[in-house]
Every structure is written in C-alpha cells, then in structure tokens.
Amino acid sequence: MGVKGLLWFVTNACPGASTVVNLKEMAENQRSIYSGSPPIIVVDAMSCLRQWYTPESWVCGGQWQEYLSHLNKFISTFTAAGIKLVFYFDGVVEQKKRDEWVKRRLKNNKEIAKIFQFIKTNKQQPGRQMFFIPSGLATFTRFALKSLDQEQSPWLPCDFSHSPAASVKQVMPLSLDEEIFQKAKEQHVGAESYMVYNVLSSGEVECSNTLEDEYDIELPGQAHIYRLARQHIYSVLLESGRDIHGAYPIVKEWFVCAGNSLQQPDLIHPRQLPGGTPNLRTLWLSRGPEAEKLRCCTFLACFQLQDVAEELQALQVSVAAVCSLLIYLALQVDTLSVEDLNAFVAQTLCLEGKSAAQLADLQVWT
C-alpha cells in the first residue's frame, strides 16, 4: 500500500526533489559503465494497471487480446531502449495493514455501488471518470506478463527470509511437509500461486472488490458462488495438516462481498473431494501420464465435475475450461439464464483468432 498524498506532496512542497530524466540516455550510460549488466527498472505493476487498461468497455471486462497487446507495446518500448523490466506485485497483506486494507475495500464498495446506480439510471456504462479496475485484472496481468516472458516478483514482508531453510523454520503453521511448503514459497516468489502460499503458511487469504451489484438479490456474489470450490482446494492443500481426529485446519477468508462488513474473517472449513482427497506430494511432484491424469481429475473434482471428466478431457483445453466453468455456474446459480450461458459460449467460440485491433472495434449492445 502506498503513502497517500505522497506524489502531491513531493510535487508541490518539494519541487526540487524530483527530476525528469531520459531513460534511454540513462540506460546507455549504465551499459557504458557496467558492460554486460543490462539496465533494469522495477515496475510497480499494481500502480500501473489503470494506465495499462485502456478498453472503453471496461464494465464488461474488455478484451484479453486488446489488453495483452497494450502490455506488449509497453514492454517493447523499454526493450527497444535496452532496458529490462522486473514487475513488482503486492503479495501478502500484513496484519498491521489489515485495518487499512478493510477501510479501502469498504470505500471501493461505495464507488462500485455508484457505478451500478449510474447504469440503472442511464442505461449505459459511466465514463472513465468513474472507472474501476475490472475483476481479477491484477491476477490476469500476472499470467499476461508470464506469457510475454517477463520477470515478476511479489511484495514480501520485511521479515520474509530469502534463505530456504530459514523461511521454512520461520513460517510453517499449517503445512507439515517442508518440501511442499518450499515449492509453494518458490512459486510465490516467482509471482505465481500467491493464494496457495498464503493458505499453506498462515491459513489466511483475501479477495478484493469485484464489479458486483450488491442490490441484485437474484445473483449471488462470486465469493459465495466459488466457496465450495475453494473448500475442496483447501482440503487438497491442507491434507497433511489434519489433526489426529482427521479435522482440517480452518482457513480465514477476507472476501469482499455484499453484506460483509469485514470486521472479522469468515472461518471456512475445508471439504474433502468426492471420492477422497489425493496426496499433495503426488499431485505436485509426480511425473508421467498417470500423474497428469490425476491432476486433471483432481481439478475437475474441486468443481464437482468428476462425473463428466472423460467428456471434458476430450475437448480442446480452452473449450474444456469454459465448459467446466459454465457447468459449475449452472450447478451453483439457480438464476443463471440461457442468455448468460450464450454470452460465455459466444465469447469463447466467436472471438478466437481475432486480432486486438478487430476486438477493439467491437460494439457492445445494451
């Protein structure tokens, strides 16, 4: 979390504290002094999301290809100047910052409520002045940067040791398998699976605001819709942490949703998968066709799709992913309409292969 008002203060109260520089010239000077060592700029990715995300239809989520293209142009600008980028993401929320995190989430809820009120009143999305980052954009940006071969790093608390041995000894309250915990830490340091690390290390996770209408009582929020899937995932992650009576550790969830004042976390009990929960070591460390099949079947079981595993595995991966999502939603949301399902299917089948420029010109009918 940044320091509120810092930029304004530096700009207005300390005019000599900041200087406009030519990054290309600085990079050239760096290479002349330290040959063989490429200039590196660390990018605060969370602070850049609003600048990177340019689609006009932001309420509907925009288009992935369009966003990916914009990110690629940003990276190419620095690459052309011989500058390497390392992207920095927020990681864990420290307990001393939890109150501020909650305060900001509740403030965001009010902003989102104004967006939906505008839509209901004007029958169109508001302008950029009411812009709110689409749901999951920070997470998807990690995947986008990975697909563009960019190096990433999460935010780590000041007492998070980079020594593998030290870190395992310092923080391991829920995971009883040191090798598994170390693998989760390595993925977290590589800006992957940060929620997995949070579950294994502290048993506490959070999910920020999403673009949901809190007054729409017919459609449940995503925090409730995917709770069952999360409970199954927690059981896989915490299988080795069960006590002598077979009970799983409880996971604390700070998930922003309608009616949740965030005064305290929801206490979530992991639920065993249909047919039993496989060993995490087998899932993560085993290789070969049988291990791949087990991983796929476990993933589908987390979403209650074990009975259609054979049919889904026969599909193209991208299509199977969408089908899995739609089947799960249909099972969990009674009010899901045929139009909703058609919208998902159309996006999957009709937009594939189109360029970012073509997608940017699409019109959204309201």
C-alpha positions in Angstrom: 0.0 0.0 0.0 1.4 3.4 -1.0 1.7 6.5 1.0 -1.5 8.6 0.4 -0.8 12.0 -1.0 3.0 11.4 -1.4 3.1 12.4 -5.0 1.1 15.6 -4.4 3.4 16.5 -1.5 6.6 15.9 -3.4 5.4 17.8 -6.5 4.0 20.8 -4.6 6.1 21.0 -1.4 9.4 19.7 -2.6 9.7 20.8 -6.3 13.4 20.1 -6.3 13.0 16.5 -5.0 12.0 15.0 -8.4 13.8 15.4 -11.8 12.6 14.5 -15.3 15.2 12.1 -16.9 15.7 10.5 -20.2 15.6 6.7 -19.5 17.2 5.8 -22.8 20.2 8.0 -22.1 20.5 6.7 -18.6 20.4 3.1 -20.0 23.2 3.9 -22.4 25.3 5.4 -19.6 24.7 2.3 -17.5 25.9 0.0 -20.2 29.0 2.1 -20.9 30.0 1.9 -17.2 28.8 -1.6 -16.4 29.2 -3.6 -19.6 27.5 -6.9 -19.6 25.0 -5.8 -17.0 21.7 -4.7 -18.6 19.9 -1.7 -17.1 16.9 -2.8 -15.0 13.8 -0.9 -14.0 11.5 -2.3 -11.3 7.8 -1.6 -12.2 5.1 -1.3 -9.5 2.5 -3.3 -11.5 -0.4 -2.6 -9.2 0.0 1.1 -9.7 0.2 0.8 -13.5 -3.0 -1.2 -14.0 -5.2 1.8 -14.6 -2.8 3.1 -17.2 -2.4 -0.2 -18.9 -6.1 -1.0 -19.1 -7.5 1.1 -21.9 -10.5 -0.7 -23.3 -13.6 1.6 -23.5 -16.0 -1.2 -22.5 -14.5 -1.6 -19.1 -17.7 -2.5 -17.2 -18.0 -5.6 -19.4 -14.4 -6.5 -18.8 -12.8 -5.5 -22.1 -10.9 -7.9 -24.3 -8.0 -10.0 -23.3 -6.2 -9.7 -26.6 -6.5 -6.0 -26.6 -5.1 -5.8 -23.1 -2.3 -8.2 -23.9 -1.4 -6.1 -27.0 -1.2 -2.9 -24.9 1.1 -4.6 -22.3 3.3 -5.9 -25.1 3.7 -2.3 -26.5 4.6 -1.0 -23.1 7.3 -3.7 -22.7 8.6 -3.3 -26.3 9.2 0.5 -25.7 11.7 -0.3 -22.9 13.2 -3.3 -24.8 13.9 -1.1 -27.7 15.9 1.1 -25.3 17.8 -1.9 -24.0 16.1 -1.8 -20.6 14.9 -4.9 -18.8 11.8 -4.7 -16.7 11.0 -6.6 -13.5 7.4 -6.3 -12.4 6.5 -6.0 -8.8 3.1 -7.2 -7.4 1.5 -6.9 -4.0 1.7 -10.2 -2.1 0.6 -10.9 1.4 -1.4 -8.3 3.4 0.4 -7.9 6.7 -1.7 -7.9 9.9 -0.6 -4.4 10.8 -2.1 -3.2 7.5 -5.3 -5.2 7.7 -7.4 -2.3 9.0 -6.3 -0.1 6.2 -7.0 -2.8 3.7 -10.5 -3.2 5.0 -11.1 0.6 5.0 -10.1 0.8 1.3 -12.3 -2.2 0.4 -15.4 -0.6 2.0 -14.6 2.7 0.3 -14.4 0.8 -3.0 -17.8 -0.8 -2.4 -19.4 2.6 -2.3 -17.7 3.5 -5.6 -19.0 0.3 -7.2 -22.5 1.0 -6.0 -22.4 4.4 -7.7 -21.4 2.6 -11.0 -24.4 0.3 -10.9 -26.7 3.1 -10.0 -25.5 5.1 -13.0 -26.0 2.1 -15.3 -29.6 1.6 -14.0 -30.4 5.2 -14.4 -28.7 6.0 -17.7 -28.8 2.5 -19.4 -25.1 2.8 -20.3 -21.8 2.5 -18.6 -20.3 5.6 -17.0 -17.3 7.4 -18.4 -13.7 7.0 -17.5 -14.1 9.3 -14.5 -15.9 6.5 -12.6 -13.5 3.8 -13.9 -13.0 0.9 -11.6 -10.4 -1.9 -12.3 -12.3 -5.0 -13.7 -12.5 -8.0 -11.5 -9.3 -10.2 -11.4 -7.2 -7.8 -13.5 -4.2 -8.0 -11.2 -4.2 -11.8 -11.3 -4.7 -12.0 -15.0 -1.9 -9.4 -15.5 0.5 -11.9 -13.9 -0.4 -14.5 -16.5 -0.2 -12.0 -19.3 3.3 -10.9 -18.2 4.4 -14.6 -17.9 3.1 -15.2 -21.4 5.3 -12.3 -22.5 8.4 -13.8 -20.8 8.6 -11.0 -18.2 10.2 -11.4 -14.8 8.0 -10.8 -11.8 8.4 -10.5 -8.1 5.7 -10.3 -5.3 5.8 -7.9 -2.4 7.5 -9.7 0.5 7.3 -8.6 4.1 10.5 -7.3 5.7 10.9 -10.4 7.8 10.5 -12.8 4.9 13.8 -14.5 4.6 15.2 -15.5 1.2 17.0 -18.4 2.8 15.0 -21.5 2.1 16.0 -23.2 5.3 15.3 -20.2 7.4 11.9 -19.5 5.8 10.6 -23.0 6.3 11.5 -22.8 10.0 10.1 -19.3 10.5 6.7 -19.8 8.9 5.1 -23.2 8.6 2.0 -23.4 10.9 -0.3 -25.4 8.5 1.9 -27.3 6.0 3.6 -30.2 7.7 5.6 -31.1 4.5 8.7 -29.0 4.2 9.4 -29.9 0.6 5.8 -28.9 -0.4 6.0 -25.7 1.6 9.3 -24.8 0.0 7.8 -25.4 -3.5 4.9 -23.1 -2.7 7.3 -20.4 -1.5 9.3 -20.6 -4.7 6.1 -20.2 -6.7 5.1 -17.3 -4.6 8.5 -15.6 -5.0 8.0 -16.1 -8.8 4.6 -14.3 -8.5 2.7 -17.5 -9.0 0.0 -19.0 -6.8 0.3 -16.4 -4.0 -3.0 -17.6 -2.5 -1.6 -21.2 -2.3 1.3 -19.9 -0.3 -1.0 -17.9 2.0 -3.1 -20.9 2.7 -0.1 -23.1 3.5 1.8 -20.5 5.5 -0.8 -18.7 7.5 -4.2 -20.2 6.6 -5.5 -16.7 5.7 -6.5 -15.4 2.3 -8.2 -12.3 0.9 -10.1 -11.3 -2.2 -10.6 -7.7 -3.1 -13.6 -5.9 -4.7 -15.3 -7.2 -7.8 -17.8 -5.4 -10.0 -21.0 -6.8 -8.5 -24.3 -5.1 -7.8 -24.9 -5.6 -4.0 -28.6 -4.8 -4.5 -29.1 -7.6 -7.1 -30.5 -10.3 -4.8 -31.1 -12.8 -7.6 -27.4 -13.2 -8.4 -25.1 -14.3 -5.6 -21.6 -12.8 -5.4 -18.6 -14.6 -6.7 -17.3 -15.1 -3.1 -20.3 -17.3 -2.4 -20.5 -19.0 -5.8 -17.0 -20.3 -5.6 -16.8 -21.1 -1.9 -17.4 -24.8 -2.5 -14.6 -25.0 -5.0 -12.3 -23.2 -2.6 -13.2 -25.6 0.2 -12.2 -28.5 -2.0 -9.0 -26.8 -2.9 -8.2 -26.1 0.8 -8.7 -29.8 1.5 -6.1 -30.7 -1.1 -3.6 -28.1 0.2 -4.0 -28.9 3.9 -4.3 -32.7 3.7 -1.0 -33.1 5.6 -2.2 -30.7 8.3 -5.1 -32.7 9.6 -5.2 -33.5 13.3 -5.4 -36.9 15.0 -9.2 -36.8 14.6 -9.0 -36.1 10.8 -10.1 -32.5 11.1 -8.6 -29.9 8.7 -7.2 -26.6 9.8 -9.7 -23.8 9.4 -8.9 -21.2 6.7 -9.7 -17.5 7.4 -11.2 -15.7 4.4 -11.3 -11.9 4.0 -13.6 -11.8 0.9 -15.3 -8.6 -0.1 -19.0 -9.3 -0.9 -22.4 -7.8 -0.3 -23.3 -7.6 3.4 -19.8 -8.4 4.6 -18.5 -5.6 6.9 -15.1 -7.3 7.1 -14.9 -6.8 10.8 -13.6 -10.3 11.1 -12.7 -13.1 8.6 -15.1 -15.9 7.6 -13.9 -19.2 9.1 -14.0 -21.7 6.3 -13.8 -25.5 6.8 -12.1 -27.4 4.0 -14.3 -30.1 2.4 -12.9 -33.4 1.2 -13.2 -34.1 -2.5 -15.9 -36.5 -3.8 -14.1 -39.9 -3.7 -11.4 -38.8 -1.4 -8.5 -36.2 -1.5 -5.2 -37.2 -3.1 -1.8 -36.6 -1.6 -0.4 -33.2 -2.5 3.1 -34.6 -2.9 1.8 -36.9 -5.6 -0.1 -34.1 -7.4 2.9 -31.7 -7.4 6.0 -33.9 -7.6 5.0 -36.9 -9.6 5.5 -37.1 -13.3 4.1 -39.2 -16.2 0.7 -39.8 -17.8 -0.9 -41.2 -14.7 0.1 -38.2 -12.6 -1.2 -35.8 -15.3 -4.5 -37.7 -15.3 -4.7 -37.5 -11.5 -4.0 -33.7 -11.6 -6.8 -33.2 -14.2 -9.3 -35.4 -12.3 -8.5 -33.6 -9.1 -9.0 -30.2 -10.7 -12.4 -31.2 -12.0 -13.4 -32.8 -8.7 -12.7 -29.4 -7.0 -15.6 -28.1 -9.1 -17.8 -31.1 -8.7 -17.2 -32.2 -12.3 -15.7 -35.6 -11.7 -18.7 -37.3 -13.3 -18.0 -35.6 -16.7 -14.2 -35.8 -16.5 -13.9 -38.1 -19.6 -16.0 -35.8 -21.8 -14.2 -32.7 -20.7 -10.7 -34.2 -21.2 -11.7 -35.0 -24.8 -12.1 -31.3 -25.6 -9.6 -28.6 -26.6 -8.1 -27.2 -23.4 -9.5 -23.7 -23.8 -13.0 -25.0 -24.6 -12.8 -27.5 -21.7 -12.0 -24.7 -19.3 -15.1 -22.7 -20.3 -17.3 -25.7 -20.3 -16.1 -26.6 -16.8 -16.8 -23.0 -15.6 -20.3 -23.0 -17.2 -21.3 -26.4 -15.7 -20.1 -25.3 -12.3 -22.0 -22.0 -12.5 -25.2 -23.8 -13.7 -25.0 -26.1 -10.7 -24.3 -23.3 -8.2 -26.5 -20.4 -9.5 -30.2 -21.1 -10.0 -30.9 -17.8 -11.6 -28.3 -18.2 -14.4 -30.2 -17.6 -17.7 -29.7 -19.1 -21.1 -28.6 -15.6 -22.3 -25.8 -15.6 -19.7 -24.6 -19.0 -20.9 -24.8 -17.9 -24.5 -22.7 -14.9 -23.8 -19.9 -17.1 -22.4 -20.1 -19.5 -25.3 -20.1 -16.7 -27.9 -17.0 -15.1 -26.3 -15.2 -18.5 -26.4 -16.1 -19.6 -29.9 -16.7 -16.3 -31.9 -13.7 -14.2 -30.8 -11.0 -16.8 -31.1 -8.4 -15.8 -33.7 -9.4 -12.2 -33.9 -6.7 -9.5 -33.6 -6.5 -6.9 -30.9 -7.5 -4.2 -33.4 -10.6 -6.1 -34.5 -11.6 -6.7 -30.9 -11.1 -3.0 -30.1 -13.7 -2.1 -32.7 -16.4 -4.4 -31.3 -19.6 -2.7 -30.2 -21.5 -3.7 -27.1 -25.2 -3.6 -27.5 -27.2 -2.6 -24.5 
